Amino acid sequence: MHIREIQSSEIEEARRLLSENGWKHRVSDASLFSQLVSNSQRAIVAVEGATVIGFARAICDELSNGYLSMVVVAPDHRRRGVGRALVRAVMGENPQITWVLRAGRPEELPFFERLGFVPSTVAMERSRANSPDT
């Protein structure tokens, strides 16, 4: 397995992986997903052979704050360290950066807790549904 920046030729494969694993509502439009990837400062894949088996993307100012936006691993490759490797790679080595994420599924919490994430008492969120413009 190799972890590296996503190549343009892998964007559709990554989108399919996300779509098949709970992200269909966010990645159904291929063009918009391509824009999500290109607008992310960090977008990486886990590749085994020629197959994308994992994907992660993040937005980061490279100094202080980072947002881990998407992490997915193909079901038959889970519990093998792929997700952990993706998260560590996308976050990088700068210990000065505070990383946040939205763990939208309760079953994800133990995974992120093992990587050092803790529930926050200081974060606020304005979801699309709560936007004053809607």
OpenMM code with the backbone's topology and positions (N, CA, C; nanometers):
from openmm import Vec3, app, unit

residues = "MET HIS ILE ARG GLU ILE GLN SER SER GLU ILE GLU GLU ALA ARG ARG LEU LEU SER GLU ASN GLY TRP LYS HIS ARG VAL SER ASP ALA SER LEU PHE SER GLN LEU VAL SER ASN SER GLN ARG ALA ILE VAL ALA VAL GLU GLY ALA THR VAL ILE GLY PHE ALA ARG ALA ILE CYS ASP GLU LEU SER ASN GLY TYR LEU SER MET VAL VAL VAL ALA PRO ASP HIS ARG ARG ARG GLY VAL GLY ARG ALA LEU VAL ARG ALA VAL MET GLY GLU ASN PRO GLN ILE THR TRP VAL LEU ARG ALA GLY ARG PRO GLU GLU LEU PRO PHE PHE GLU ARG LEU GLY PHE VAL PRO SER THR VAL ALA MET GLU ARG SER ARG ALA ASN SER PRO ASP THR".split()
positions = [
    Vec3(0.0843, -0.1180, 0.0000),
    Vec3(0.0000, 0.0000, 0.0000),
    Vec3(0.0888, 0.1243, 0.0000),
    Vec3(0.0464, 0.2244, -0.0781),
    Vec3(0.1171, 0.3518, -0.0847),
    Vec3(0.0178, 0.4636, -0.0537),
    Vec3(0.0624, 0.5624, 0.0217),
    Vec3(-0.0159, 0.6824, 0.0509),
    Vec3(0.0514, 0.7970, -0.0236),
    Vec3(-0.0271, 0.8697, -0.1027),
    Vec3(0.0307, 0.9809, -0.1793),
    Vec3(-0.0796, 1.0775, -0.2214),
    Vec3(-0.0368, 1.1914, -0.2753),
    Vec3(-0.1337, 1.2878, -0.3272),
    Vec3(-0.2149, 1.2232, -0.4389),
    Vec3(-0.3416, 1.2608, -0.4444),
    Vec3(-0.4286, 1.2071, -0.5482),
    Vec3(-0.3870, 1.2618, -0.6842),
    Vec3(-0.3950, 1.1791, -0.7852),
    Vec3(-0.3697, 1.2215, -0.9220),
    Vec3(-0.5037, 1.2467, -0.9899),
    Vec3(-0.5056, 1.3346, -1.0868),
    Vec3(-0.6324, 1.3695, -1.1534),
    Vec3(-0.7008, 1.2459, -1.2120),
    Vec3(-0.6229, 1.1491, -1.2553),
    Vec3(-0.6811, 1.0279, -1.3133),
    Vec3(-0.7500, 0.9400, -1.2076),
    Vec3(-0.7314, 0.9691, -1.0797),
    Vec3(-0.7901, 0.8891, -0.9720),
    Vec3(-0.9118, 0.9544, -0.9067),
    Vec3(-0.9458, 1.0738, -0.9479),
    Vec3(-1.0552, 1.1466, -0.8835),
    Vec3(-1.1868, 1.0711, -0.8959),
    Vec3(-1.2180, 1.0192, -1.0109),
    Vec3(-1.3443, 0.9466, -1.0285),
    Vec3(-1.3460, 0.8187, -0.9458),
    Vec3(-1.2354, 0.7495, -0.9381),
    Vec3(-1.2300, 0.6277, -0.8568),
    Vec3(-1.2491, 0.6611, -0.7088),
    Vec3(-1.1894, 0.7695, -0.6635),
    Vec3(-1.2076, 0.8128, -0.5250),
    Vec3(-1.3532, 0.8521, -0.5007),
    Vec3(-1.4144, 0.9197, -0.5958),
    Vec3(-1.5545, 0.9597, -0.5820),
    Vec3(-1.6445, 0.8367, -0.5704),
    Vec3(-1.6191, 0.7369, -0.6516),
    Vec3(-1.6984, 0.6130, -0.6431),
    Vec3(-1.6806, 0.5452, -0.5075),
    Vec3(-1.5571, 0.5423, -0.4581),
    Vec3(-1.5305, 0.4826, -0.3271),
    Vec3(-1.6106, 0.5546, -0.2188),
    Vec3(-1.6100, 0.6857, -0.2209),
    Vec3(-1.6878, 0.7636, -0.1243),
    Vec3(-1.8369, 0.7365, -0.1403),
    Vec3(-1.8842, 0.7384, -0.2631),
    Vec3(-2.0262, 0.7182, -0.2908),
    Vec3(-2.0755, 0.5832, -0.2399),
    Vec3(-1.9929, 0.4820, -0.2536),
    Vec3(-2.0307, 0.3470, -0.2117),
    Vec3(-2.0179, 0.3248, -0.0615),
    Vec3(-1.9642, 0.4242, 0.0095),
    Vec3(-1.9371, 0.4069, 0.1518),
    Vec3(-1.9907, 0.5217, 0.2364),
    Vec3(-2.1159, 0.5603, 0.2072),
    Vec3(-2.1854, 0.6546, 0.2935),
    Vec3(-2.1764, 0.8016, 0.2589),
    Vec3(-2.1083, 0.8361, 0.1527),
    Vec3(-2.0916, 0.9766, 0.1165),
    Vec3(-2.1692, 1.0147, -0.0099),
    Vec3(-2.2588, 0.9298, -0.0567),
    Vec3(-2.3268, 0.9546, -0.1841),
    Vec3(-2.3930, 1.0923, -0.1876),
    Vec3(-2.4525, 1.1333, -0.0775),
    Vec3(-2.5204, 1.2630, -0.0705),
    Vec3(-2.4255, 1.3803, -0.0923),
    Vec3(-2.2955, 1.3608, -0.0698),
    Vec3(-2.1991, 1.4692, -0.0848),
    Vec3(-2.1182, 1.4627, -0.2138),
    Vec3(-2.1191, 1.3472, -0.2803),
    Vec3(-2.0307, 1.3314, -0.3964),
    Vec3(-2.1035, 1.2833, -0.5212),
    Vec3(-2.2342, 1.2968, -0.5255),
    Vec3(-2.3090, 1.2446, -0.6402),
    Vec3(-2.2761, 1.3176, -0.7702),
    Vec3(-2.2387, 1.4419, -0.7630),
    Vec3(-2.2037, 1.5200, -0.8820),
    Vec3(-2.0526, 1.5136, -0.9043),
    Vec3(-2.0106, 1.4472, -1.0106),
    Vec3(-1.8682, 1.4272, -1.0379),
    Vec3(-1.7935, 1.5589, -1.0542),
    Vec3(-1.8558, 1.6557, -1.1185),
    Vec3(-1.7908, 1.7845, -1.1401),
    Vec3(-1.7679, 1.8583, -1.0081),
    Vec3(-1.8684, 1.8563, -0.9215),
    Vec3(-1.8529, 1.9216, -0.7909),
    Vec3(-1.7477, 1.8512, -0.7058),
    Vec3(-1.7434, 1.7188, -0.7126),
    Vec3(-1.6422, 1.6471, -0.6364),
    Vec3(-1.5025, 1.6830, -0.6863),
    Vec3(-1.4860, 1.6923, -0.8153),
    Vec3(-1.3568, 1.7326, -0.8695),
    Vec3(-1.3160, 1.8699, -0.8160),
    Vec3(-1.4121, 1.9616, -0.8059),
    Vec3(-1.3839, 2.0935, -0.7487),
    Vec3(-1.3489, 2.0833, -0.6007),
    Vec3(-1.4190, 1.9964, -0.5257),
    Vec3(-1.3864, 1.9763, -0.3836),
    Vec3(-1.2402, 1.9352, -0.3687),
    Vec3(-1.1976, 1.8421, -0.4516),
    Vec3(-1.0606, 1.7939, -0.4443),
    Vec3(-0.9628, 1.9052, -0.4793),
    Vec3(-0.9883, 1.9767, -0.5876),
    Vec3(-0.8935, 2.0798, -0.6299),
    Vec3(-0.8917, 2.1992, -0.5348),
    Vec3(-0.9997, 2.2234, -0.4617),
    Vec3(-1.0036, 2.3341, -0.3659),
    Vec3(-0.9486, 2.2955, -0.2285),
    Vec3(-0.9178, 2.1696, -0.2088),
    Vec3(-0.8609, 2.1231, -0.0823),
    Vec3(-0.7097, 2.1376, -0.0872),
    Vec3(-0.6525, 2.1901, 0.0200),
    Vec3(-0.5065, 2.2020, 0.0230),
    Vec3(-0.4396, 2.0656, 0.0266),
    Vec3(-0.5092, 1.9674, 0.0824),
    Vec3(-0.4529, 1.8339, 0.0940),
    Vec3(-0.5572, 1.7314, 0.0499),
    Vec3(-0.5217, 1.6481, -0.0454),
    Vec3(-0.6091, 1.5395, -0.0915),
    Vec3(-0.5184, 1.4224, -0.1254),
    Vec3(-0.5386, 1.3119, -0.0545),
    Vec3(-0.4494, 1.1977, -0.0699),
    Vec3(-0.5287, 1.0690, -0.0898),
    Vec3(-0.4609, 0.9698, -0.1405),
    Vec3(-0.5201, 0.8382, -0.1592),
    Vec3(-0.4280, 0.7323, -0.1009),
    Vec3(-0.4893, 0.6210, -0.0648),
    Vec3(-0.4165, 0.4980, -0.0349),
    Vec3(-0.4377, 0.4104, -0.1570),
    Vec3(-0.3300, 0.3607, -0.2127),
    Vec3(-0.3372, 0.2821, -0.3356),
    Vec3(-0.2703, 0.1475, -0.3117),
    Vec3(-0.3391, 0.0444, -0.3559),
    Vec3(-0.2816, -0.0894, -0.3539),
    Vec3(-0.2823, -0.1380, -0.4979),
    Vec3(-0.1655, -0.1620, -0.5516),
    Vec3(-0.1554, -0.1917, -0.6942),
    Vec3(-0.1973, -0.0680, -0.7711),
    Vec3(-0.2998, -0.0811, -0.8536),
    Vec3(-0.3528, 0.0330, -0.9283),
    Vec3(-0.4904, 0.0745, -0.8770),
    Vec3(-0.5285, 0.0239, -0.7587),
    Vec3(-0.6618, 0.0476, -0.7064),
    Vec3(-0.6591, 0.1446, -0.5884),
    Vec3(-0.7474, 0.2437, -0.5929),
    Vec3(-0.7634, 0.3356, -0.4808),
    Vec3(-0.8441, 0.2633, -0.3736),
    Vec3(-0.7825, 0.2438, -0.2562),
    Vec3(-0.8501, 0.1750, -0.1464),
    Vec3(-0.8849, 0.2691, -0.0311),
    Vec3(-0.8395, 0.3950, -0.0408),
    Vec3(-0.8708, 0.4923, 0.0622),
    Vec3(-0.8510, 0.6332, 0.0113),
    Vec3(-0.9172, 0.7268, 0.0771),
    Vec3(-0.9112, 0.8679, 0.0366),
    Vec3(-0.9275, 0.9553, 0.1597),
    Vec3(-0.8553, 1.0660, 0.1629),
    Vec3(-0.8724, 1.1666, 0.2683),
    Vec3(-0.8453, 1.3036, 0.2091),
    Vec3(-0.9184, 1.4027, 0.2613),
    Vec3(-0.8916, 1.5396, 0.2183),
    Vec3(-0.9008, 1.6310, 0.3382),
    Vec3(-0.8290, 1.7428, 0.3307),
    Vec3(-0.8259, 1.8378, 0.4413),
    Vec3(-0.8046, 1.9787, 0.3883),
    Vec3(-0.8473, 2.0726, 0.4685),
    Vec3(-0.8255, 2.2143, 0.4428),
    Vec3(-0.7387, 2.2637, 0.5579),
    Vec3(-0.6309, 2.3334, 0.5269),
    Vec3(-0.5357, 2.3704, 0.6314),
    Vec3(-0.4642, 2.5001, 0.5958),
    Vec3(-0.4400, 2.5843, 0.6970),
    Vec3(-0.3643, 2.7074, 0.6728),
    Vec3(-0.2140, 2.6850, 0.6860),
    Vec3(-0.1735, 2.5620, 0.7173),
    Vec3(-0.0341, 2.5190, 0.7290),
    Vec3(0.0396, 2.5787, 0.8480),
    Vec3(-0.0306, 2.6548, 0.9345),
    Vec3(0.0345, 2.7160, 1.0499),
    Vec3(-0.0343, 2.6846, 1.1821),
    Vec3(-0.1676, 2.6934, 1.1826),
    Vec3(-0.2383, 2.6881, 1.3092),
    Vec3(-0.3600, 2.5967, 1.3099),
    Vec3(-0.4382, 2.5975, 1.2023),
    Vec3(-0.5655, 2.5263, 1.2010),
    Vec3(-0.5824, 2.4380, 1.0788),
    Vec3(-0.6426, 2.3224, 1.1029),
    Vec3(-0.6724, 2.2308, 0.9944),
    Vec3(-0.8078, 2.1664, 1.0155),
    Vec3(-0.8730, 2.1346, 0.9056),
    Vec3(-1.0027, 2.0689, 0.9095),
    Vec3(-0.9946, 1.9414, 0.8276),
    Vec3(-1.0104, 1.8297, 0.8939),
    Vec3(-1.0125, 1.7001, 0.8278),
    Vec3(-1.1538, 1.6777, 0.7770),
    Vec3(-1.1702, 1.6776, 0.6447),
    Vec3(-1.3033, 1.6802, 0.5867),
    Vec3(-1.3586, 1.5442, 0.5488),
    Vec3(-1.2803, 1.4602, 0.4867),
    Vec3(-1.3296, 1.3305, 0.4410),
    Vec3(-1.2222, 1.2251, 0.4632),
    Vec3(-1.2650, 1.1109, 0.5141),
    Vec3(-1.1777, 0.9938, 0.5258),
    Vec3(-1.2630, 0.8724, 0.4935),
    Vec3(-1.2166, 0.7909, 0.4016),
    Vec3(-1.2884, 0.6677, 0.3675),
    Vec3(-1.1876, 0.5599, 0.3298),
    Vec3(-1.2196, 0.4375, 0.3707),
    Vec3(-1.1385, 0.3212, 0.3358),
    Vec3(-1.2343, 0.2141, 0.2837),
    Vec3(-1.1966, 0.1487, 0.1772),
    Vec3(-1.2779, 0.0391, 0.1224),
    Vec3(-1.3004, -0.0659, 0.2315),
    Vec3(-1.4234, -0.1169, 0.2418),
    Vec3(-1.4564, -0.2105, 0.3503),
    Vec3(-1.3612, -0.3292, 0.3648),
    Vec3(-1.3157, -0.3855, 0.2539),
    Vec3(-1.2282, -0.5022, 0.2642),
    Vec3(-1.0842, -0.4676, 0.3017),
    Vec3(-1.0552, -0.3394, 0.3235),
    Vec3(-0.9217, -0.2956, 0.3659),
    Vec3(-0.9240, -0.2287, 0.5031),
    Vec3(-1.0380, -0.2275, 0.5676),
    Vec3(-1.0484, -0.1669, 0.7006),
    Vec3(-0.9829, -0.2549, 0.8060),
    Vec3(-0.9449, -0.1892, 0.9158),
    Vec3(-0.8812, -0.2555, 1.0304),
    Vec3(-0.7441, -0.3139, 0.9934),
    Vec3(-0.6801, -0.2472, 0.8975),
    Vec3(-0.5451, -0.2868, 0.8551),
    Vec3(-0.4483, -0.1692, 0.8624),
    Vec3(-0.4906, -0.0576, 0.9214),
    Vec3(-0.4032, 0.0585, 0.9350),
    Vec3(-0.4118, 0.1585, 0.8214),
    Vec3(-0.4984, 0.1334, 0.7233),
    Vec3(-0.5097, 0.2245, 0.6085),
    Vec3(-0.5657, 0.3592, 0.6529),
    Vec3(-0.6750, 0.3588, 0.7284),
    Vec3(-0.7346, 0.4835, 0.7748),
    Vec3(-0.6391, 0.5634, 0.8610),
    Vec3(-0.5715, 0.4962, 0.9521),
    Vec3(-0.4735, 0.5628, 1.0383),
    Vec3(-0.3626, 0.6262, 0.9549),
    Vec3(-0.3137, 0.5532, 0.8560),
    Vec3(-0.2079, 0.6064, 0.7694),
    Vec3(-0.2570, 0.7267, 0.6899),
    Vec3(-0.3801, 0.7207, 0.6417),
    Vec3(-0.4370, 0.8342, 0.5680),
    Vec3(-0.4474, 0.9577, 0.6566),
    Vec3(-0.5022, 0.9418, 0.7762),
    Vec3(-0.5202, 1.0561, 0.8663),
    Vec3(-0.3849, 1.1154, 0.9033),
    Vec3(-0.2909, 1.0326, 0.9393),
    Vec3(-0.1577, 1.0844, 0.9757),
    Vec3(-0.0917, 1.1561, 0.8579),
    Vec3(-0.1055, 1.0998, 0.7389),
    Vec3(-0.0429, 1.1621, 0.6214),
    Vec3(-0.1083, 1.2946, 0.5858),
    Vec3(-0.2411, 1.3001, 0.5904),
    Vec3(-0.3089, 1.4227, 0.5509),
    Vec3(-0.2870, 1.5336, 0.6554),
    Vec3(-0.2675, 1.4954, 0.7823),
    Vec3(-0.2421, 1.5952, 0.8861),
    Vec3(-0.0978, 1.6435, 0.8846),
    Vec3(-0.0051, 1.5614, 0.8391),
    Vec3(0.1343, 1.6016, 0.8336),
    Vec3(0.2021, 1.5989, 0.9693),
    Vec3(0.3155, 1.6637, 0.9774),
    Vec3(0.4026, 1.6540, 1.0946),
    Vec3(0.4038, 1.7765, 1.1849),
    Vec3(0.3346, 1.8832, 1.1510),
    Vec3(0.3427, 2.0060, 1.2303),
    Vec3(0.2584, 1.9938, 1.3578),
    Vec3(0.3221, 1.9824, 1.4755),
    Vec3(0.2465, 1.9676, 1.6001),
    Vec3(0.1776, 2.0967, 1.6451),
    Vec3(0.2039, 2.2078, 1.5785),
    Vec3(0.1418, 2.3355, 1.6139),
    Vec3(0.0012, 2.3509, 1.5572),
    Vec3(-0.0358, 2.2639, 1.4641),
    Vec3(-0.1670, 2.2729, 1.4006),
    Vec3(-0.2704, 2.2004, 1.4864),
    Vec3(-0.3804, 2.2685, 1.5158),
    Vec3(-0.4947, 2.2075, 1.5819),
    Vec3(-0.5886, 2.1580, 1.4736),
    Vec3(-0.6198, 2.0294, 1.4782),
    Vec3(-0.7066, 1.9687, 1.3776),
    Vec3(-0.8460, 1.9465, 1.4333),
    Vec3(-0.9479, 1.9750, 1.3519),
    Vec3(-1.0870, 1.9487, 1.3878),
    Vec3(-1.1504, 1.8634, 1.2788),
    Vec3(-1.2587, 1.7970, 1.3156),
    Vec3(-1.3332, 1.7174, 1.2199),
    Vec3(-1.4747, 1.7027, 1.2710),
    Vec3(-1.5614, 1.6600, 1.1809),
    Vec3(-1.6984, 1.6229, 1.2172),
    Vec3(-1.7095, 1.4724, 1.2013),
    Vec3(-1.7204, 1.4027, 1.3117),
    Vec3(-1.7421, 1.2585, 1.3069),
    Vec3(-1.8924, 1.2378, 1.3135),
    Vec3(-1.9538, 1.2294, 1.1969),
    Vec3(-2.0993, 1.2270, 1.1874),
    Vec3(-2.1647, 1.0949, 1.2213),
    Vec3(-2.0872, 0.9915, 1.2352),
    Vec3(-2.1433, 0.8603, 1.2670),
    Vec3(-2.0833, 0.8136, 1.3991),
    Vec3(-2.1671, 0.7783, 1.4958),
    Vec3(-2.1155, 0.7375, 1.6278),
    Vec3(-2.0119, 0.6255, 1.6213),
    Vec3(-2.0247, 0.5356, 1.5250),
    Vec3(-1.9295, 0.4255, 1.5155),
    Vec3(-1.7893, 0.4713, 1.4747),
    Vec3(-1.7760, 0.5955, 1.4268),
    Vec3(-1.6457, 0.6495, 1.3888),
    Vec3(-1.5672, 0.7028, 1.5077),
    Vec3(-1.6357, 0.7366, 1.6150),
    Vec3(-1.5708, 0.8018, 1.7287),
    Vec3(-1.4509, 0.7245, 1.7844),
    Vec3(-1.4621, 0.5939, 1.8096),
    Vec3(-1.3453, 0.5225, 1.8640),
    Vec3(-1.2225, 0.5289, 1.7730),
    Vec3(-1.2436, 0.5242, 1.6415),
    Vec3(-1.1319, 0.5338, 1.5477),
    Vec3(-1.0580, 0.6661, 1.5666),
    Vec3(-1.1311, 0.7773, 1.5667),
    Vec3(-1.0667, 0.9074, 1.5796),
    Vec3(-1.0103, 0.9295, 1.7202),
    Vec3(-1.0738, 0.8741, 1.8222),
    Vec3(-1.0195, 0.8845, 1.9576),
    Vec3(-0.8837, 0.8156, 1.9670),
    Vec3(-0.8666, 0.7019, 1.9012),
    Vec3(-0.7374, 0.6318, 1.9014),
    Vec3(-0.6288, 0.7150, 1.8331),
    Vec3(-0.6681, 0.8100, 1.7512),
    Vec3(-0.5720, 0.8982, 1.6833),
    Vec3(-0.5514, 1.0296, 1.7582),
    Vec3(-0.6083, 1.0397, 1.8786),
    Vec3(-0.5849, 1.1570, 1.9624),
    Vec3(-0.6927, 1.2633, 1.9589),
    Vec3(-0.7984, 1.2438, 1.8832),
    Vec3(-0.9077, 1.3403, 1.8807),
    Vec3(-0.9938, 1.3217, 2.0059),
    Vec3(-1.0435, 1.4322, 2.0581),
    Vec3(-1.1328, 1.4288, 2.1740),
    Vec3(-1.2531, 1.5168, 2.1436),
    Vec3(-1.3681, 1.4879, 2.2039),
    Vec3(-1.4838, 1.5762, 2.1845),
    Vec3(-1.4486, 1.7185, 2.2286),
    Vec3(-1.4968, 1.8150, 2.1559),
    Vec3(-1.4653, 1.9551, 2.1836),
    Vec3(-1.5802, 2.0246, 2.2545),
    Vec3(-1.5448, 2.1116, 2.3446),
    Vec3(-1.6456, 2.1952, 2.4109),
    Vec3(-1.6398, 2.3383, 2.3593),
    Vec3(-1.5546, 2.3649, 2.2602),
    Vec3(-1.5376, 2.5018, 2.2129),
    Vec3(-1.5811, 2.5231, 2.0686),
    Vec3(-1.6198, 2.4179, 1.9995),
    Vec3(-1.6563, 2.4327, 1.8587),
    Vec3(-1.8038, 2.4684, 1.8444),
    Vec3(-1.8326, 2.5422, 1.7412),
    Vec3(-1.9699, 2.5727, 1.7023),
    Vec3(-1.9838, 2.5362, 1.5559),
    Vec3(-2.1064, 2.5174, 1.5132),
    Vec3(-2.1308, 2.4763, 1.3759),
    Vec3(-2.2542, 2.5481, 1.3226),
    Vec3(-2.2447, 2.5924, 1.1999),
    Vec3(-2.3622, 2.6419, 1.1285),
    Vec3(-2.3794, 2.5533, 1.0068),
    Vec3(-2.4729, 2.4617, 1.0141),
    Vec3(-2.4951, 2.3684, 0.9038),
    Vec3(-2.5682, 2.4376, 0.7904),
    Vec3(-2.5699, 2.3736, 0.6768),
    Vec3(-2.6426, 2.4277, 0.5615),
    Vec3(-2.7888, 2.4517, 0.5972),
    Vec3(-2.8482, 2.3593, 0.6707),
    Vec3(-2.9901, 2.3694, 0.7075),
    Vec3(-3.0169, 2.4867, 0.8008),
    Vec3(-2.9171, 2.5292, 0.8777),
    Vec3(-2.9354, 2.6377, 0.9740),
    Vec3(-2.8882, 2.7724, 0.9215),
    Vec3(-2.8477, 2.7769, 0.7988),
    Vec3(-2.7987, 2.9014, 0.7414),
    Vec3(-2.9113, 3.0048, 0.7378),
    Vec3(-2.8812, 3.1290, 0.7765),
    Vec3(-2.9854, 3.2317, 0.7739),
    Vec3(-3.0375, 3.2612, 0.6340),
    Vec3(-2.9665, 3.2153, 0.5322),
    Vec3(-3.0066, 3.2396, 0.3938),
    Vec3(-3.1108, 3.1380, 0.3445),
    Vec3(-3.1387, 3.0336, 0.4248),
    Vec3(-3.2329, 2.9313, 0.3799),
    Vec3(-3.3675, 2.9490, 0.4431),
] * unit.nanometer
topology = app.Topology()
chain = topology.addChain("A")
for resn in residues:
    res = topology.addResidue(resn, chain)
    for name in ("N", "CA", "C"):
        topology.addAtom(name, app.Element.getBySymbol(name[0]), res)
